[in-house]
Amino acid sequence: MTYIVNLNALAGGLFIIAAFGILATRQIRACLKLFILQSLLLAASALLLGLSPFSIHLMAVAAINLVTKVFFLPWLLRRLLNEEVYTRREISQAITIPSALLIALVLTIGAYFFSLSWVETASAASAIRINVPIGLAGLLIGALTLTTRREAVSQLLGLLAMENGAFFAGIAIAQGLPLIAELALAFDVLVLIFVAGVLTRAVHERTGSTAVGRLSSLREEPHE
């Protein structure tokens, strides 16, 4: 249906904008809110693709993504981390924000042209034409976020944004993905969040910072 295609395209456009937002924002709280928005758009795309033709697998993917990333994951992070972590106004980055956005734009254009030839040769449906380029771009921008940020929380969100990008493309390519695979991945993500949250809290309590570069201060002092 045309309206489903149009709504999915809208969700895709907002998805990539949220990826740029995660990369550009300096506030950890804002990063988390943008990640929640991106996860919500991923769930919306899965729901739309699951309507026509009807797919119980995509409906389940949308529901699992909504529960784990939009509701449970933010709650878990807030429980594990101190409030001070979220009130930080500045996030230290390896490169400036304008430079990061320029690189992200190049990556997005590259993802489009890289996927274009593959999509055309596959006689792809409209869902693949929309989701594959956007998902690949989201994965690359998430990787860029992961490599340019120095705060542990923002690096974690960059890693999760990469996973969102991979799934945004995957729901169009492998619509019959077994439900058990999605459940297993969702469980792995929650375990990752729990472990990363505990480690980040320990680093913050020990050093007063969540910058990954400060981890060297945790090394054991040599005994005389």
C-alpha positions as CSV (number, residue, x, y, z in Angstrom):
1,M,0.0,0.0,0.0
2,T,1.2,3.5,-0.9
3,Y,0.6,5.0,2.5
4,I,2.6,2.3,4.2
5,V,5.5,2.9,1.9
6,N,5.3,6.7,2.5
7,L,5.1,6.3,6.2
8,N,8.0,3.9,6.2
9,A,10.0,6.4,4.1
10,L,9.1,9.1,6.7
11,A,10.3,6.8,9.5
12,G,13.5,6.2,7.6
13,G,14.2,9.9,7.1
14,L,13.6,10.7,10.8
15,F,15.7,7.6,11.7
16,I,18.8,9.0,9.9
17,I,18.2,12.5,11.3
18,A,18.2,11.0,14.8
19,A,21.5,9.3,14.0
20,F,23.0,12.7,13.0
21,G,21.5,14.1,16.3
22,I,23.2,11.5,18.4
23,L,26.5,12.3,16.7
24,A,26.1,16.0,17.1
25,T,24.6,16.6,20.5
26,R,26.9,17.5,23.5
27,Q,24.5,16.4,26.2
28,I,24.4,12.8,27.4
29,R,20.7,13.1,28.3
30,A,19.9,14.4,24.9
31,C,21.9,11.5,23.3
32,L,19.8,9.1,25.3
33,K,16.5,10.8,24.2
34,L,17.6,10.7,20.5
35,F,18.5,7.1,20.8
36,I,15.0,6.3,22.3
37,L,13.5,8.2,19.3
38,Q,15.6,6.3,16.9
39,S,14.6,3.0,18.5
40,L,10.9,4.1,18.4
41,L,11.3,4.8,14.6
42,L,12.9,1.4,14.1
43,A,9.9,-0.2,15.8
44,A,7.5,1.8,13.7
45,S,9.3,0.7,10.5
46,A,9.1,-3.0,11.6
47,L,5.4,-2.5,12.4
48,L,4.7,-0.9,9.0
49,L,6.5,-3.6,7.1
50,G,4.7,-6.2,9.1
51,L,1.3,-4.9,8.0
52,S,1.6,-5.5,4.3
53,P,2.1,-8.4,3.8
54,F,1.2,-9.4,7.4
55,S,4.2,-10.8,9.2
56,I,4.0,-12.0,12.8
57,H,7.8,-12.0,13.0
58,L,8.1,-8.3,12.2
59,M,5.3,-7.5,14.6
60,A,7.3,-9.4,17.3
61,V,10.4,-7.5,16.3
62,A,8.6,-4.2,16.7
63,A,7.2,-5.2,20.1
64,I,10.5,-6.5,21.5
65,N,12.4,-3.4,20.2
66,L,9.8,-1.1,21.8
67,V,9.9,-2.9,25.2
68,T,13.7,-3.3,25.4
69,K,15.1,-0.1,23.9
70,V,12.4,2.4,24.3
71,F,11.3,1.6,27.9
72,F,13.4,-0.9,29.7
73,L,16.9,0.1,28.5
74,P,16.6,3.8,29.5
75,W,15.1,2.7,32.9
76,L,18.0,0.3,33.4
77,L,20.6,3.0,32.6
78,R,19.0,5.5,35.0
79,R,19.0,2.9,37.7
80,L,22.7,1.9,37.2
81,L,24.3,5.3,36.6
82,N,24.5,8.4,38.8
83,E,22.3,11.4,38.0
84,E,25.5,13.4,37.6
85,V,26.4,11.4,34.5
86,Y,23.2,12.6,32.7
87,T,23.6,16.2,33.7
88,R,26.9,16.6,32.0
89,R,26.6,19.4,29.5
90,E,29.7,18.7,27.4
91,I,30.9,15.5,25.8
92,S,34.5,15.4,24.9
93,Q,35.1,14.3,21.3
94,A,38.1,13.3,19.3
95,I,37.1,15.6,16.5
96,T,34.9,18.7,16.3
97,I,31.2,18.4,15.7
98,P,31.2,20.1,12.3
99,S,33.9,17.8,11.1
100,A,32.0,14.8,12.5
101,L,28.8,15.9,10.7
102,L,30.7,16.3,7.4
103,I,32.2,12.8,7.7
104,A,28.7,11.5,8.5
105,L,27.3,13.2,5.4
106,V,30.0,11.6,3.3
107,L,29.3,8.2,4.9
108,T,25.5,8.6,4.2
109,I,26.1,9.4,0.5
110,G,28.6,6.5,0.3
111,A,26.1,4.1,1.9
112,Y,23.4,5.2,-0.6
113,F,25.6,4.6,-3.7
114,F,27.1,1.4,-2.3
115,S,23.6,-0.1,-1.7
116,L,22.1,1.3,-4.9
117,S,23.7,-1.1,-7.3
118,W,22.9,-4.1,-5.0
119,V,19.3,-3.0,-4.5
120,E,18.7,-2.5,-8.2
121,T,20.2,-5.9,-9.3
122,A,18.1,-7.6,-6.7
123,S,14.8,-6.3,-8.2
124,A,14.1,-5.1,-4.7
125,A,10.8,-4.1,-3.2
126,S,10.2,-0.6,-2.0
127,A,10.9,-1.6,1.6
128,I,14.4,-2.8,0.7
129,R,15.1,0.4,-1.4
130,I,14.2,2.5,1.7
131,N,15.6,0.5,4.6
132,V,18.9,-0.8,3.2
133,P,20.6,2.5,2.4
134,I,19.2,4.2,5.5
135,G,20.1,1.2,7.7
136,L,23.6,1.1,6.3
137,A,24.1,4.8,6.8
138,G,22.8,4.5,10.4
139,L,25.2,1.7,11.1
140,L,28.2,3.8,9.8
141,I,27.1,6.9,11.7
142,G,26.8,4.9,14.8
143,A,30.3,3.5,14.3
144,L,31.5,7.1,13.8
145,T,29.8,8.1,17.1
146,L,31.5,5.2,18.8
147,T,35.0,6.2,17.6
148,T,34.8,10.0,18.1
149,R,33.3,10.1,21.6
150,R,35.4,9.7,24.7
151,E,32.6,9.3,27.3
152,A,31.7,5.7,28.1
153,V,27.9,6.3,28.0
154,S,27.9,8.1,24.6
155,Q,30.2,5.3,23.2
156,L,27.7,2.8,24.4
157,L,24.9,4.7,22.7
158,G,26.9,4.8,19.5
159,L,27.3,1.0,19.6
160,L,23.6,0.6,20.1
161,A,22.9,3.0,17.3
162,M,25.0,0.7,15.1
163,E,22.8,-2.2,16.1
164,N,19.7,-0.1,15.3
165,G,21.1,0.6,11.8
166,A,21.8,-3.0,11.2
167,F,18.3,-4.0,12.2
168,F,16.7,-1.2,10.2
169,A,18.2,-2.8,7.1
170,G,17.7,-6.3,8.3
171,I,14.0,-6.1,8.8
172,A,13.6,-5.4,5.1
173,I,16.0,-8.1,3.9
174,A,15.2,-10.9,6.2
175,Q,11.5,-10.4,7.1
176,G,11.2,-14.0,8.2
177,L,13.9,-13.7,10.9
178,P,13.1,-16.3,13.5
179,L,11.7,-14.9,16.7
180,I,14.2,-16.8,18.8
181,A,17.0,-14.9,17.1
182,E,15.5,-11.5,18.0
183,L,14.8,-12.6,21.5
184,A,18.4,-13.8,21.9
185,L,19.8,-10.5,20.5
186,A,17.5,-8.5,22.8
187,F,18.8,-10.4,25.8
188,D,22.4,-9.9,24.7
189,V,21.8,-6.1,24.4
190,L,20.3,-6.0,27.9
191,V,23.3,-7.9,29.3
192,L,25.6,-5.5,27.5
193,I,23.8,-2.5,29.0
194,F,23.9,-4.0,32.5
195,V,27.6,-4.7,32.3
196,A,28.5,-1.4,30.7
197,G,26.4,0.5,33.2
198,V,28.1,-1.2,36.2
199,L,31.5,-0.6,34.8
200,T,30.7,3.0,34.0
201,R,29.4,3.6,37.5
202,A,32.6,2.1,39.0
203,V,34.8,4.3,36.8
204,H,32.8,7.4,37.7
205,E,32.9,6.6,41.5
206,R,36.7,6.0,41.3
207,T,37.8,8.8,39.0
208,G,34.9,11.3,39.0
209,S,34.7,11.0,35.2
210,T,33.2,8.6,32.6
211,A,35.8,9.4,30.0
212,V,37.3,6.2,28.7
213,G,40.8,7.8,28.6
214,R,40.7,8.0,32.4
215,L,40.6,4.2,32.7
216,S,44.4,4.3,33.0
217,S,44.0,5.8,36.5
218,L,42.4,2.5,37.6
219,R,45.5,0.4,37.0
220,E,47.1,-1.2,40.0
221,E,49.8,0.8,41.7
222,P,53.2,-1.1,41.8
223,H,54.3,-2.4,45.1
224,E,57.6,-1.5,46.5
